[in-house]
Amino acid sequence: MPHLTVEYSANLDGRADIGALCHALLRAVLSTGLFETGAVRVRAVRCEHYAIADALAENAFVDLNFRIGRGRSPEEKKRTGEAVFVAASSVLAPLFETPHFALSLEIREIDPDLSWKKNAIHSRLRGR
């Protein structure tokens, strides 16, 4: 488990390559060496309805919610967050040229007693 959910405002259609963002984030997560390949998920959710700041139509956002299992040190979590944030900032750099864009990231640890998983991908990738 690390699951990285990208929520983004619908007005980014045609202004940001969300598919490229997802792939850049996947590479960033894997580059840390802290997560098993078969466990990583990056997904994007387009938000059709939103209200941002002063409600200008140009205002846009990308919010990164990164859920990870326990077992990583504070330094490892910080290093991971920095890698993910740099990757997102790089892909989304043109949006920062306007005063209408906000990017955020939060890492949350999942309580293992309240998390259930079943993953057939692991056995395939581990068998390599």
VEXDO-918686 format. One record per residue (C-alpha): residue in one letter; x, y, z. Coordinates in steps of 0.02 Angstrom, whole numbers, padded with zeros to 5 digits, always signed. Each point is the difference from the previous one (the first is absolute). Layout:
! VEXDO-918686
AXYZ;...
***
This chain:
! VEXDO-918686
M+00000+00000+00000;P+00044+00167-00049;H-00148+00077-00086;L+00020+00174-00073;T-00162+00085-00049;V+00008+00154-00109;E-00154+00109+00014;Y-00005+00141-00127;S-00119+00136-00054;A-00089-00033-00164;N+00060+00166-00070;L+00173-00078-00020;D-00062-00099-00150;G+00107+00056-00146;R+00116+00095+00117;A+00088-00145+00089;D+00047-00175-00055;I-00073-00099+00144;G+00054-00166-00076;A+00181+00061-00006;L-00019+00060+00179;C-00056-00173+00056;H+00148-00084-00085;A+00123+00127+00071;L-00071-00028+00174;L+00014-00189-00019;R+00183+00018-00050;A+00032+00116+00147;V-00078-00121+00125;L+00096-00149-00069;S+00164+00099-00007;T+00001+00011+00190;G+00027-00188+00014;L-00119-00004+00148;F-00151-00081-00082;E-00028-00164-00090;T-00044+00025-00184;G-00156-00108+00007;A-00073+00103+00140;V+00011+00174-00076;R-00159+00079-00069;V-00015+00174-00074;R-00172+00055-00054;A-00078+00165-00051;V-00174+00060+00042;R-00070+00146-00098;C-00103+00117+00109;E-00142+00073-00100;H-00068+00107+00141;Y+00113+00107+00109;A+00017+00174+00073;I+00175+00072+00020;A+00057+00155+00095;D-00081+00155-00076;A-00105-00106-00119;L+00083+00060-00161;A-00033-00120-00143;E+00188-00008-00035;N+00042-00069+00172;A+00057-00180-00009;F+00073-00131+00117;V+00087-00167+00012;D-00008-00086+00170;L+00109-00153+00031;N-00058-00118+00136;F+00132-00133+00032;R-00052-00144+00113;I+00139-00115+00057;G+00018-00144+00120;R+00096+00017+00161;G+00183-00044+00018;R+00094+00146-00076;S+00103+00123+00100;P-00043+00185+00005;E+00152+00033-00110;E-00057-00130-00129;K-00175+00075-00004;K+00070+00175-00021;R+00118-00057-00139;T-00146-00085-00088;G-00111+00153+00017;E+00136+00111-00071;A+00028-00117-00149;V-00187-00006-00037;F-00021+00189+00020;V+00149+00038-00113;A-00068-00117-00134;A-00172+00080+00007;S+00071+00176+00001;S+00105-00040-00152;V-00143-00070-00105;L-00116+00140+00054;A+00130+00140-00013;P-00093+00099-00136;L-00150+00018+00115;F+00105+00096+00127;E+00028+00136-00130;T-00175+00062+00041;P-00066+00059+00169;H-00142-00127-00008;F+00074-00169+00046;A+00024-00095+00163;L+00091-00165+00028;S-00006-00097+00164;L+00063-00167+00066;E-00038-00093+00160;I+00070-00168+00055;R-00111-00105+00113;E+00046-00161+00088;I-00128-00139-00005;D-00043-00095+00159;P+00040-00182-00045;D-00138-00063+00115;L-00128+00094-00104;S+00064-00041-00174;W-00042-00152-00106;K+00089-00046-00162;K+00004-00140-00128;N+00126+00020-00141;A+00035-00124-00139;I+00127+00117-00080;H+00131-00035+00134;S+00019-00184-00044;R+00024+00041-00183;L+00132+00134+00032;R+00088-00096+00137;G+00018-00149-00118;R+00112+00097-00118;
***
